Amino acid sequence: MVGSTRLSTSLLALLSCTSPTVAFVQPSYGTRPTTALREASPPFSTGGPSQELLDLFSNQVSHELSASQFYLSASIWFENRDWEGMASYMLAESSEERGHALQLIDFANKRNIPVKLQGLDAPNADWESPEEVWRDVLKLEQGNTESLLHLAEAASKCQDYAVLACLNPFHMEQVDSESKISTIIAKVSDENRTPGLLRQLDHELGMEAGQA
């Protein structure tokens, strides 16, 4: 009986040494430390954002801010030449591009994605004609489209579906913007064959900007 008791006691001691208690820690995505930089640990990505995605996200924010500066410069150019409608349109676009940057920053803050702002080059301010301005606008939007596609590709690689969902409205806006600007350029180019068309377009764009 004593031997059996000693065996039971030894067996319990052995089990207590080889079977440590495992504590389960519930992950929390809502905590926000105040003394350290938060890590990007989103619940909408299977593997977390890649460094490429983080870099391209910051680049896109800067790209939107740069576009805002460009449109502001174009607005000043048109205003100084009494194209008030086009000036108003460009000013509204400048505000919209800045709004895009703020949207991306707000999304990044919610996802704990660090955004690094970059220095912006001074936008062009020297054009010879309204058509030249609009052709540069189209190049700007085409560059923005390409930048967004690169960002979407990086998000797709690491299966970050939240970033992809965030970018969807931007892609659709780019389709509309490029189509609209191409139409405007066609009208501007027809000015020599249809005198007064440019002034009519200026009026229409001014009305559109006023309703935005």
Secondary structure, 3 states (H helix, E strand, C coil): CHHHHHHHHHHHHHHHHHCCCCCCCCCCCCCCCCCCCCCCCCCCECCCCCHHHHHHHHHHHHHHHHHHHHHHHHHHHHHCCCCHHHHHHHHHHHHHHHHHHHHHHHHHHHCCCCCCCCCCCCCCCCCCCHHHHHHHHHHHHHHHHHHHHHHHHHHHHCCEHHHHHHHHHHHHHHHHHHHHHHHHHHHHHHHHCCCCHHHHHHHHHHHHHHHC
